Amino acid sequence: MLKVLIISIAIVLGVLALTVFAISKGYAYNHKVDPMPDRHKKDDDDDSDNQQ
């Protein structure tokens, strides 16, 4: 019975360590966002095409 308890605690601690590792790696990731397209420039280009 003691062996089962020790193995269970080891598994729980291993999963906890992997979870903390994954969370810390996720927070350390440098997130990048693409710049927003220049909407006004696109609208101006579309208007000039329609006038011709």
TINUPA-12073 format. One record per atom (N, C-alpha, C): residue in three letters; atom name; y, z, x. Coordinates in nm, 2 decimals, decimal comma. Example, Ala and Ser with C-alpha at 12.3 -4.5 7.8 and 13.67 -1.06 7.14 Angstrom:
2
R   marke   balum        v        w        u
R     Ala       N    -0,57     0,78     1,32
R     Ala      CA    -0,45     0,78     1,23
R     Ala       C    -0,33     0,78     1,32
R     Ser       N    -0,22     0,71     1,28
R     Ser      CA    -0,11     0,71     1,37
R     Ser       C     0,00     0,79     1,29
//
This chain:
52
R   marke   balum        v        w        u
R     Met       N    -0,12     0,00     0,08
R     Met      CA     0,00     0,00     0,00
R     Met       C     0,13     0,00     0,09
R     Leu       N     0,12     0,07     0,20
R     Leu      CA     0,23     0,08     0,29
R     Leu       C     0,26    -0,06     0,35
R     Lys       N     0,15    -0,14     0,38
R     Lys      CA     0,17    -0,27     0,44
R     Lys       C     0,24    -0,36     0,34
R     Val       N     0,21    -0,35     0,22
R     Val      CA     0,28    -0,44     0,12
R     Val       C     0,42    -0,41     0,11
R     Leu       N     0,46    -0,28     0,11
R     Leu      CA     0,60    -0,23     0,11
R     Leu       C     0,67    -0,28     0,23
R     Ile       N     0,62    -0,27     0,35
R     Ile      CA     0,68    -0,32     0,47
R     Ile       C     0,70    -0,47     0,47
R     Ile       N     0,60    -0,54     0,43
R     Ile      CA     0,61    -0,69     0,42
R     Ile       C     0,72    -0,73     0,31
R     Ser       N     0,72    -0,66     0,20
R     Ser      CA     0,82    -0,69     0,10
R     Ser       C     0,96    -0,67     0,15
R     Ile       N     0,98    -0,56     0,22
R     Ile      CA     1,12    -0,52     0,27
R     Ile       C     1,16    -0,63     0,38
R     Ala       N     1,06    -0,67     0,46
R     Ala      CA     1,09    -0,77     0,56
R     Ala       C     1,13    -0,90     0,50
R     Ile       N     1,06    -0,94     0,39
R     Ile      CA     1,10    -1,07     0,32
R     Ile       C     1,24    -1,06     0,26
R     Val       N     1,27    -0,94     0,20
R     Val      CA     1,40    -0,92     0,13
R     Val       C     1,51    -0,93     0,24
R     Leu       N     1,49    -0,86     0,35
R     Leu      CA     1,59    -0,86     0,46
R     Leu       C     1,60    -1,00     0,52
R     Gly       N     1,50    -1,08     0,53
R     Gly      CA     1,50    -1,22     0,58
R     Gly       C     1,58    -1,30     0,49
R     Val       N     1,56    -1,29     0,36
R     Val      CA     1,63    -1,38     0,26
R     Val       C     1,78    -1,33     0,26
R     Leu       N     1,80    -1,21     0,27
R     Leu      CA     1,94    -1,16     0,27
R     Leu       C     2,02    -1,21     0,39
R     Ala       N     1,95    -1,21     0,51
R     Ala      CA     2,01    -1,26     0,63
R     Ala       C     2,04    -1,41     0,62
R     Leu       N     1,95    -1,49     0,56
R     Leu      CA     1,97    -1,63     0,55
R     Leu       C     2,08    -1,66     0,45
R     Thr       N     2,09    -1,58     0,34
R     Thr      CA     2,20    -1,59     0,25
R     Thr       C     2,34    -1,57     0,31
R     Val       N     2,35    -1,46     0,38
R     Val      CA     2,47    -1,43     0,45
R     Val       C     2,51    -1,54     0,55
R     Phe       N     2,41    -1,59     0,62
R     Phe      CA     2,43    -1,70     0,72
R     Phe       C     2,49    -1,82     0,65
R     Ala       N     2,42    -1,86     0,54
R     Ala      CA     2,47    -1,98     0,46
R     Ala       C     2,61    -1,96     0,41
R     Ile       N     2,64    -1,84     0,35
R     Ile      CA     2,77    -1,82     0,30
R     Ile       C     2,88    -1,83     0,41
R     Ser       N     2,85    -1,76     0,52
R     Ser      CA     2,95    -1,76     0,63
R     Ser       C     2,97    -1,90     0,68
R     Lys       N     2,86    -1,98     0,69
R     Lys      CA     2,88    -2,12     0,74
R     Lys       C     2,96    -2,20     0,64
R     Gly       N     2,94    -2,18     0,51
R     Gly      CA     3,02    -2,25     0,41
R     Gly       C     3,16    -2,22     0,41
R     Tyr       N     3,20    -2,09     0,44
R     Tyr      CA     3,34    -2,05     0,45
R     Tyr       C     3,40    -2,11     0,58
R     Ala       N     3,32    -2,13     0,68
R     Ala      CA     3,37    -2,18     0,81
R     Ala       C     3,39    -2,33     0,81
R     Tyr       N     3,34    -2,40     0,71
R     Tyr      CA     3,35    -2,54     0,70
R     Tyr       C     3,49    -2,59     0,68
R     Asn       N     3,54    -2,69     0,75
R     Asn      CA     3,67    -2,74     0,74
R     Asn       C     3,67    -2,84     0,63
R     His       N     3,72    -2,80     0,51
R     His      CA     3,72    -2,90     0,40
R     His       C     3,84    -2,99     0,41
R     Lys       N     3,82    -3,12     0,39
R     Lys      CA     3,92    -3,22     0,40
R     Lys       C     3,94    -3,29     0,26
R     Val       N     4,06    -3,32     0,23
R     Val      CA     4,09    -3,38     0,10
R     Val       C     4,16    -3,51     0,13
R     Asp       N     4,12    -3,62     0,07
R     Asp      CA     4,18    -3,75     0,09
R     Asp       C     4,32    -3,74     0,03
R     Pro       N     4,42    -3,81     0,09
R     Pro      CA     4,56    -3,81     0,04
R     Pro       C     4,56    -3,89    -0,09
R     Met       N     4,65    -3,84    -0,18
R     Met      CA     4,67    -3,91    -0,31
R     Met       C     4,73    -4,05    -0,28
R     Pro       N     4,69    -4,15    -0,35
R     Pro      CA     4,75    -4,28    -0,34
R     Pro       C     4,89    -4,28    -0,39
R     Asp       N     4,97    -4,37    -0,33
R     Asp      CA     5,11    -4,38    -0,37
R     Asp       C     5,12    -4,45    -0,50
R     Arg       N     5,12    -4,38    -0,61
R     Arg      CA     5,11    -4,44    -0,75
R     Arg       C     5,23    -4,53    -0,78
R     His       N     5,35    -4,48    -0,74
R     His      CA     5,47    -4,56    -0,77
R     His       C     5,47    -4,70    -0,70
R     Lys       N     5,42    -4,70    -0,58
R     Lys      CA     5,42    -4,83    -0,51
R     Lys       C     5,32    -4,92    -0,57
R     Lys       N     5,21    -4,87    -0,62
R     Lys      CA     5,11    -4,95    -0,69
R     Lys       C     5,17    -5,01    -0,82
R     Asp       N     5,24    -4,92    -0,90
R     Asp      CA     5,30    -4,97    -1,02
R     Asp       C     5,41    -5,07    -1,00
R     Asp       N     5,49    -5,06    -0,89
R     Asp      CA     5,59    -5,16    -0,86
R     Asp       C     5,52    -5,29    -0,82
R     Asp       N     5,41    -5,29    -0,75
R     Asp      CA     5,34    -5,41    -0,71
R     Asp       C     5,28    -5,48    -0,84
R     Asp       N     5,23    -5,40    -0,93
R     Asp      CA     5,18    -5,46    -1,05
R     Asp       C     5,29    -5,52    -1,14
R     Asp       N     5,41    -5,46    -1,14
R     Asp      CA     5,52    -5,51    -1,22
R     Asp       C     5,56    -5,65    -1,16
R     Ser       N     5,57    -5,66    -1,03
R     Ser      CA     5,62    -5,78    -0,97
R     Ser       C     5,52    -5,89    -0,99
R     Asp       N     5,39    -5,86    -1,00
R     Asp      CA     5,29    -5,96    -1,03
R     Asp       C     5,30    -6,02    -1,17
R     Asn       N     5,33    -5,93    -1,27
R     Asn      CA     5,34    -5,97    -1,41
R     Asn       C     5,47    -6,06    -1,43
R     Gln       N     5,57    -6,04    -1,36
R     Gln      CA     5,69    -6,12    -1,38
R     Gln       C     5,68    -6,26    -1,34
R     Gln       N     5,59    -6,29    -1,25
R     Gln      CA     5,58    -6,43    -1,20
R     Gln       C     5,51    -6,52    -1,30
//
